[in-house]
Amino acid sequence: MDDSELMAIGAFARRTGLTASALRFYADAGLLVPARTDPSSGYRFYALEQVDRAQLVRRLRDVDMPLSAVADVLDAGPEHAARLVDDHIDHVVNAARAAAAHAEEIKADLGHHVRQTSSMALTVNGPVTAAAIDQVLTAAASGGLLRALAGVRFDAESTGVTITATDRYRLATRTLPTLDPTAVEWSVTVDGDDLRLCLADLRRSPRAHIEVGLRDMRITSNGGIDRRCRLIDEPFPDHRAMLDALPAVTTRVAVGTSAIRRALETTSADVVAVRVGRAGVELGGSGNTTTIDATVDGDPTDVWFELRTLYPAVSSAIGADVLIDLRGPDMPATIRSADGGDLTALVMPTRPPVDGSTRPH
């Protein structure tokens, strides 16, 4: 195919309704591989014939179908694919009914019913922004000499804003669309404790206005409530360079978000072993292990993490699945999640405990 017939990832994203980060996520998951990747620049290009497949992936993910089931639908014939969609919807509906019944039992036990209830500026969806800030704050430092490590970086561009925090051992970053395009690109670092005080107001505001001044960021929520967050005038770590400098992935794991979250919540170990086999992951520590089904691409490996480092990256994940990119027992691991593939966490491994000898797969 002539290169002139291919679309760059940005054009393909606009054509299909997927974000560029989502396309990278699905390419790495093996669902939507680019027609060509430039070997020198790494730029990805897509063919017109891939538009229908991409839109089908988006529509299937819109109904919360997990990655493995999406792959099955894409590989099936029309009749079988329709049955797979019906099976998934039946599962979702039954799960929702069971959850609703359980909720009624809980409310009955509680004894009551829950009531239904052009400058450096941009406008955002309040609840979505609150969730993103909450997620990245899990990687911010709690004190220390460098104030920037306790802050949150805002990088605004014409179509979105990237929110990032890092304590140099962990990194979390998420990109959000804005409701109105910002007139200029800008970057500031905002005090993390001040931002925490804004979360409740943001969660109640369908639209929130953010404006940056000389010394603070002002967040105006519904009803004209203003919150001012101090700016940190210290260099923020070059997180983009950190991500770009990572070595190649040796093992990629796709696993259900709820499954790995439950496994970590039931362990009492300070240091957790992540043992990746050919078709699953074993999480263990302190004599307690849990095996989780997973899709594995690459070599089996054992990597150890401190629970206080790994759990926040997993607990803040969004979407049904997470992708875990491993680079060996002493290199940073990348944890990505969301239907948009746009929540990225970087987690440093640790040494295994003295009595934590690894076992063969």
RODO-2510 file (C-alpha; in nm, 4 decimals, decimal comma):
residues 361
     n   res          X          Y          Z
     1     m     0,0000     0,0000     0,0000
     2     d     0,1325     0,3452    -0,0934
     3     d     0,2139     0,5625     0,2112
     4     s    -0,0009     0,8381     0,0633
     5     e    -0,3055     0,6189     0,1255
     6     l    -0,2278     0,5854     0,4976
     7     m    -0,3523     0,8109     0,7754
     8     a    -0,1416     0,9408     1,0626
     9     i    -0,2667     0,8464     1,4069
    10     g    -0,4243     1,1904     1,4668
    11     a    -0,6259     1,1809     1,1451
    12     f    -0,7301     0,8217     1,2107
    13     a    -0,8365     0,9160     1,5649
    14     r    -1,0637     1,1922     1,4320
    15     r    -1,2053     0,9557     1,1671
    16     t    -1,2891     0,6793     1,4161
    17     g    -1,3884     0,8709     1,7289
    18     l    -1,1024     0,7188     1,9300
    19     t    -0,8278     0,9192     2,0969
    20     a    -0,4666     0,8761     1,9931
    21     s    -0,3907     0,7305     2,3358
    22     a    -0,6733     0,4784     2,2897
    23     l    -0,5301     0,3729     1,9536
    24     r    -0,1894     0,3150     2,1128
    25     f    -0,3574     0,1173     2,3919
    26     y    -0,5454    -0,1083     2,1484
    27     a    -0,2387    -0,1503     1,9279
    28     d    -0,0310    -0,2664     2,2231
    29     a    -0,3156    -0,4969     2,3292
    30     g    -0,3126    -0,6529     1,9805
    31     l    -0,6649    -0,5445     1,8855
    32     l    -0,5854    -0,2742     1,6326
    33     v    -0,2312    -0,2913     1,4995
    34     p    -0,1247    -0,0014     1,2705
    35     a    -0,0875    -0,0758     0,9022
    36     r     0,2658     0,0622     0,9225
    37     t     0,4993     0,1915     1,1923
    38     d     0,7908     0,4085     1,0893
    39     p     1,1011     0,2241     1,2154
    40     s     1,2999     0,5408     1,2834
    41     s     1,0403     0,7743     1,4364
    42     g     0,7928     0,5205     1,5768
    43     y     0,5035     0,7103     1,4147
    44     r     0,1994     0,4918     1,3499
    45     f    -0,0085     0,4947     1,0312
    46     y    -0,3463     0,3362     0,9607
    47     a    -0,5284     0,2265     0,6467
    48     l    -0,8786     0,3268     0,5415
    49     e    -0,9787    -0,0399     0,5624
    50     q    -0,9148    -0,0292     0,9381
    51     v    -1,1784     0,2367     1,0102
    52     d    -1,4680    -0,0098     1,0462
    53     r    -1,2654    -0,2327     1,2806
    54     a    -1,1633     0,0647     1,4929
    55     q    -1,5208     0,1890     1,5209
    56     l    -1,6371    -0,1603     1,6166
    57     v    -1,3730    -0,1738     1,8902
    58     r    -1,4928     0,1628     2,0215
    59     r    -1,8576     0,0544     2,0208
    60     l    -1,7814    -0,2730     2,1965
    61     r    -1,5821    -0,0922     2,4641
    62     d    -1,8703     0,1551     2,5025
    63     v    -2,0747    -0,1385     2,6375
    64     d    -1,7901    -0,2322     2,8762
    65     m    -1,6813    -0,5440     2,6898
    66     p    -1,3403    -0,6629     2,8194
    67     l    -1,0404    -0,6839     2,5876
    68     s    -1,0450    -1,0625     2,5578
    69     a    -1,4129    -1,0654     2,4558
    70     v    -1,3566    -0,7828     2,2052
    71     a    -1,0828    -0,9921     2,0448
    72     d    -1,3222    -1,2870     2,0185
    73     v    -1,5871    -1,0726     1,8475
    74     l    -1,3361    -0,9313     1,5999
    75     d    -1,2223    -1,2821     1,5037
    76     a    -1,5741    -1,4301     1,4776
    77     g    -1,8151    -1,4446     1,1880
    78     p    -2,1256    -1,2203     1,1935
    79     e    -2,3633    -1,4712     1,3567
    80     h    -2,1158    -1,5877     1,6190
    81     a    -2,0132    -1,2288     1,6902
    82     a    -2,3768    -1,1303     1,7481
    83     r    -2,4146    -1,4183     1,9942
    84     l    -2,1021    -1,3047     2,1792
    85     v    -2,2442    -0,9527     2,2095
    86     d    -2,5742    -1,0943     2,3390
    87     d    -2,3878    -1,3091     2,5928
    88     h    -2,1936    -1,0083     2,7163
    89     i    -2,5055    -0,7929     2,7527
    90     d    -2,6839    -1,0754     2,9370
    91     h    -2,3889    -1,0918     3,1753
    92     v    -2,3907    -0,7136     3,2289
    93     v    -2,7679    -0,7051     3,2874
    94     n    -2,7577    -0,9991     3,5304
    95     a    -2,4672    -0,8441     3,7175
    96     a    -2,6530    -0,5121     3,7397
    97     r    -2,9660    -0,6847     3,8716
    98     a    -2,7628    -0,8741     4,1304
    99     a    -2,5898    -0,5534     4,2372
   100     a    -2,9222    -0,3700     4,2631
   101     a    -3,0690    -0,6492     4,4767
   102     h    -2,7624    -0,6461     4,6994
   103     a    -2,7875    -0,2683     4,7329
   104     e    -3,1484    -0,2972     4,8480
   105     e    -3,0390    -0,5445     5,1153
   106     i    -2,7677    -0,3080     5,2309
   107     k    -3,0082    -0,0130     5,2505
   108     a    -3,2581    -0,2245     5,4401
   109     d    -2,9866    -0,3214     5,6895
   110     l    -2,8950     0,0434     5,7323
   111     g    -3,2570     0,1190     5,8140
   112     h    -3,3128     0,3853     5,5557
   113     h    -3,3216     0,4435     5,1811
   114     v    -3,0626     0,6517     5,0026
   115     r    -3,2223     0,9564     4,8378
   116     q    -3,1881     0,9877     4,4654
   117     t    -3,0392     1,2480     4,4527
   118     s    -0,7973     3,3167     2,6001
   119     s    -0,5623     3,3467     2,8676
   120     m    -0,4090     3,0697     3,0727
   121     a    -0,7543     2,9264     3,1247
   122     l    -0,9701     2,6318     3,0256
   123     t    -1,3090     2,4778     3,0949
   124     v    -1,3354     2,1155     3,2042
   125     n    -1,5823     1,8523     3,3127
   126     g    -1,5726     1,8828     3,6916
   127     p    -1,6332     1,5211     3,8029
   128     v    -1,3941     1,3807     3,5418
   129     t    -1,1239     1,6292     3,6399
   130     a    -1,1737     1,5532     4,0100
   131     a    -1,1294     1,1823     3,9417
   132     a    -0,8144     1,2466     3,7377
   133     i    -0,6587     1,4664     4,0077
   134     d    -0,7450     1,2065     4,2714
   135     q    -0,5819     0,9354     4,0611
   136     v    -0,2541     1,1131     3,9917
   137     l    -0,2202     1,2379     4,3503
   138     t    -0,1496     0,8769     4,4503
   139     a     0,1987     0,9308     4,3007
   140     a     0,2710     1,2664     4,4680
   141     a     0,5174     1,2903     4,7554
   142     s     0,3855     1,3661     5,1044
   143     g     0,6314     1,6288     5,2177
   144     g     1,0053     1,6450     5,1669
   145     l     1,2448     1,9171     5,0598
   146     l     1,1284     1,9368     4,6967
   147     r     0,7846     2,1003     4,6901
   148     a     0,7410     2,0168     4,3204
   149     l     0,7260     1,6448     4,4052
   150     a     0,4254     1,7147     4,6301
   151     g     0,2540     1,9052     4,3509
   152     v     0,0580     1,8259     4,0375
   153     r     0,1681     1,9354     3,6917
   154     f    -0,0899     2,0775     3,4490
   155     d     0,0152     2,0843     3,0801
   156     a    -0,2567     2,2517     2,8718
   157     e    -0,2770     2,2197     2,4942
   158     s    -0,5395     2,3253     2,2417
   159     t    -0,7555     2,0138     2,2818
   160     g    -0,6778     1,8814     2,6276
   161     v    -0,4870     1,8995     2,9535
   162     t    -0,2406     1,6445     3,0913
   163     i    -0,2276     1,6077     3,4702
   164     t     0,0834     1,4461     3,6219
   165     a     0,2388     1,3747     3,9613
   166     t     0,5586     1,1914     4,0571
   167     d     0,7723     1,1300     4,3663
   168     r     1,0511     0,9820     4,1456
   169     y     0,9568     0,6283     4,2571
   170     r     0,6090     0,6439     4,1087
   171     l     0,4546     0,8487     3,8311
   172     a     0,0901     0,8881     3,7338
   173     t    -0,0329     1,0874     3,4361
   174     r    -0,3684     1,1289     3,2662
   175     t    -0,4844     1,3334     2,9679
   176     l    -0,8348     1,4849     2,9609
   177     p    -1,0253     1,6666     2,6867
   178     t    -1,1358     2,0214     2,7600
   179     l    -1,4877     2,1526     2,7000
   180     d    -1,3540     2,4659     2,5294
   181     p    -1,0176     2,4935     2,3489
   182     t    -0,7550     2,6929     2,5367
   183     a    -0,6146     2,9922     2,3533
   184     v    -0,2502     2,9247     2,4428
   185     e    -0,0459     2,6312     2,5614
   186     w     0,0731     2,6554     2,9210
   187     s     0,2231     2,4503     3,2040
   188     v     0,2161     2,5064     3,5803
   189     t     0,2791     2,3032     3,8958
   190     v     0,0040     2,3299     4,1584
   191     d     0,0169     2,2552     4,5312
   192     g    -0,1256     1,9051     4,5839
   193     d    -0,2813     1,9756     4,9254
   194     d    -0,4655     2,2797     4,7853
   195     l    -0,6003     2,0696     4,4975
   196     r    -0,7364     1,8099     4,7405
   197     l    -0,9549     2,0816     4,8937
   198     c    -1,1115     2,1465     4,5504
   199     l    -1,2194     1,7882     4,4794
   200     a    -1,5589     1,7988     4,6521
   201     d    -1,6639     2,1131     4,4615
   202     l    -1,5382     1,9737     4,1298
   203     r    -1,7335     1,6508     4,1743
   204     r    -2,0551     1,8560     4,1975
   205     s    -1,9840     2,0702     3,8901
   206     p    -2,0656     1,9549     3,5354
   207     r    -1,8531     2,2479     3,4143
   208     a    -1,5636     2,4069     3,5982
   209     h    -1,3451     2,6969     3,4883
   210     i    -0,9708     2,6941     3,5563
   211     e    -0,7685     3,0141     3,5294
   212     v    -0,3984     3,0571     3,6105
   213     g    -0,2622     3,3790     3,7580
   214     l     0,0852     3,4834     3,8659
   215     r     0,0805     3,3027     4,1991
   216     d    -0,2180     3,0719     4,1985
   217     m    -0,4674     2,8678     3,9971
   218     r    -0,8315     2,9645     4,0477
   219     i    -1,0950     2,6928     4,0039
   220     t    -1,4506     2,8210     3,9711
   221     s    -1,7215     2,5590     4,0197
   222     n    -2,0998     2,5693     3,9892
   223     g    -2,2641     2,8462     4,1871
   224     g    -1,9599     3,0716     4,1518
   225     i    -1,7557     2,8957     4,4231
   226     d    -1,3885     2,9937     4,3864
   227     r    -1,0970     2,7893     4,5133
   228     r    -0,7415     2,9168     4,4881
   229     c    -0,4496     2,6744     4,4673
   230     r    -0,0926     2,7960     4,5134
   231     l     0,1540     2,7558     4,2300
   232     i     0,4925     2,5944     4,2994
   233     d     0,7798     2,7872     4,1451
   234     e     1,0215     2,4937     4,1284
   235     p     1,1263     2,2820     3,8284
   236     f     0,9021     1,9802     3,7823
   237     p     1,0706     1,6539     3,6721
   238     d     1,0691     1,6086     3,2949
   239     h     0,8148     1,3281     3,2994
   240     r     0,7892     1,3072     2,9215
   241     a     1,1638     1,2462     2,8978
   242     m     1,1331     0,9844     3,1722
   243     l     0,8687     0,7962     2,9752
   244     d     1,0519     0,8311     2,6438
   245     a     1,3782     0,7002     2,7961
   246     l     1,2287     0,3754     2,9234
   247     p     1,3875     0,0597     2,7782
   248     a     1,1905    -0,1839     2,5651
   249     v     0,9105    -0,3876     2,7220
   250     t     1,0045    -0,7527     2,7723
   251     t     0,6726    -0,8815     2,9080
   252     r     0,3245    -0,7353     2,8619
   253     v     0,0336    -0,8521     3,0761
   254     a    -0,3366    -0,7733     3,0206
   255     v    -0,5375    -0,8479     3,3331
   256     g    -0,8777    -0,7590     3,4775
   257     t    -0,8687    -0,4494     3,6972
   258     s    -1,1009    -0,5836     3,9669
   259     a    -0,9171    -0,9176     3,9871
   260     i    -0,5736    -0,7711     4,0536
   261     r    -0,7177    -0,5084     4,2857
   262     r    -0,8902    -0,7765     4,4975
   263     a    -0,5726    -0,9843     4,5084
   264     l    -0,3703    -0,6918     4,6419
   265     e    -0,6390    -0,5972     4,8927
   266     t    -0,6309    -0,9442     5,0492
   267     t    -0,2566    -0,9649     5,1015
   268     s    -0,0888    -0,8670     5,4271
   269     a     0,2601    -0,8545     5,2784
   270     d     0,4650    -0,5350     5,2625
   271     v     0,6442    -0,6659     4,9516
   272     v     0,4476    -0,8470     4,6803
   273     a     0,5845    -1,0815     4,4155
   274     v     0,4296    -1,0534     4,0682
   275     r     0,5096    -1,3851     3,9004
   276     v     0,4101    -1,3885     3,5353
   277     g     0,3636    -1,7266     3,3690
   278     r     0,2556    -1,8216     3,0209
   279     a    -0,1178    -1,7724     3,0804
   280     g    -0,1577    -1,6081     3,4166
   281     v    -0,0167    -1,4028     3,7018
   282     e     0,0526    -1,5125     4,0571
   283     l     0,0614    -1,2451     4,3247
   284     g     0,2152    -1,3466     4,6537
   285     g     0,3781    -1,2472     4,9765
   286     s     0,3982    -1,3637     5,3376
   287     g     0,2981    -1,7165     5,2368
   288     n    -0,0246    -1,5972     5,0695
   289     t    -0,0610    -1,6279     4,6900
   290     t    -0,3417    -1,5599     4,4409
   291     t    -0,3485    -1,6724     4,0781
   292     i    -0,5198    -1,4479     3,8203
   293     d    -0,6023    -1,5265     3,4577
   294     a    -0,4208    -1,2954     3,2201
   295     t    -0,3110    -1,2535     2,8612
   296     v     0,0697    -1,2608     2,8518
   297     d     0,2922    -1,1481     2,5665
   298     g     0,6613    -1,2140     2,6316
   299     d     0,8786    -1,4166     2,8642
   300     p     0,7762    -1,5374     3,2101
   301     t     0,9304    -1,3208     3,4798
   302     d     0,9261    -1,2462     3,8531
   303     v     0,9160    -0,8843     3,9707
   304     w     0,8756    -0,7588     4,3276
   305     f     0,6981    -0,4408     4,4363
   306     e     0,6281    -0,2689     4,7650
   307     l     0,2541    -0,2908     4,8268
   308     r     0,2389     0,0820     4,9118
   309     t     0,3848     0,1553     4,5672
   310     l     0,1947    -0,0962     4,3527
   311     y    -0,1513    -0,0767     4,5097
   312     p    -0,2192     0,2960     4,4457
   313     a    -0,1347     0,2481     4,0766
   314     v    -0,3818    -0,0400     4,0503
   315     s    -0,6518     0,1017     4,2793
   316     s    -0,6726     0,4245     4,0783
   317     a    -0,7061     0,2356     3,7483
   318     i    -1,0191     0,2914     3,5415
   319     g    -1,1844     0,0584     3,2937
   320     a    -1,2225    -0,3184     3,2980
   321     d    -0,8594    -0,4005     3,2164
   322     v    -0,5065    -0,2875     3,2883
   323     l    -0,1961    -0,3365     3,0765
   324     i     0,1229    -0,3991     3,2763
   325     d     0,4469    -0,3485     3,0851
   326     l     0,7454    -0,5129     3,2569
   327     r     1,1088    -0,4501     3,1709
   328     g     1,2799    -0,6780     3,4218
   329     p     1,3105    -0,6994     3,8014
   330     d     1,5072    -0,3749     3,8369
   331     m     1,3434    -0,1471     3,5771
   332     p     1,0258     0,0666     3,6054
   333     a     0,6971    -0,1044     3,5206
   334     t     0,4227     0,0822     3,3354
   335     i     0,0576     0,0307     3,4303
   336     r    -0,2002     0,1664     3,1854
   337     s    -0,5754     0,1591     3,2025
   338     a    -0,9034     0,3074     3,0787
   339     d    -1,1054     0,2682     2,7641
   340     g    -0,9071     0,5633     2,6401
   341     g    -0,5785     0,4078     2,7445
   342     d    -0,4900     0,7440     2,8932
   343     l    -0,4174     0,6761     3,2607
   344     t    -0,0519     0,5784     3,2875
   345     a     0,1339     0,4916     3,6073
   346     l     0,5062     0,4240     3,6375
   347     v     0,6068     0,2012     3,9316
   348     m     0,9561     0,1105     4,0519
   349     p     1,0184    -0,2523     4,1575
   350     t     1,2088    -0,3428     4,4728
   351     r     1,4403    -0,6190     4,5813
   352     p     1,2755    -0,9439     4,6951
   353     p     1,2731    -1,0075     5,0704
   354     v     1,5548    -1,2188     5,2076
   355     d     1,3253    -1,5214     5,2429
   356     g     1,1385    -1,4493     4,9158
   357     s     1,3108    -1,6879     4,6790
   358     t     1,1427    -1,7094     4,3413
   359     r     0,9900    -2,0318     4,2228
   360     p     1,0003    -2,1846     3,8748
   361     h     0,6941    -2,1367     3,6520
***
